[in-house]
């Protein structure tokens, strides 16, 4: 019940931010774009090594001041890990939804931090049945991005999972490094 309430609050504030972004569309303070890249994921607390996968989706950014923005993203993300001993891979397909505060320390360099909620689309591999994975993953995202040119940026981010990945095993959480390339459509 608590998770359901928390999810409603998260969605409410996300829609509130989205309404602000849509309202600001006529201003020059609103940016939208596409991003894609590579995840290097692992499940902390379990045996196994990193799993490399794809991440990609859309973002919207609202410029609050010349040095601070709010950024919301909707990203597909392949997460999990691999166990070379068993020749097995755990593949967890998420739709991640971070809301980040972004501080520009220079014209080119931005630092970002904020909460993230992930909705499990499907989970395969390992010894657990697909229903043994938790449907929602809460975490923190923090990273940096560099504007290569006016509408192209390169980003590095770490996503720290705060909630259990499975319903049966304790202390197994997502740990994901992301390397992305972003293209801003509206500037």
Secondary structure, 3 states (H helix, E strand, C coil): CHHHHHHHHHHHHHHHHHHHHHHHHHCCCEEEEEEEEEEEEEEECCCCECEEEEEEEEEEEEECCCCEEEEEEEEEEEEEEEECCCCEEEEEEEEEEEEEEEEECCCCEEEEEEEEEEEEEEEECCCCCHHHECCEEEEEEEEEEEEEECCEEEEEEEEEECCCCECCCCCCEEEEEEEEEEEECCC
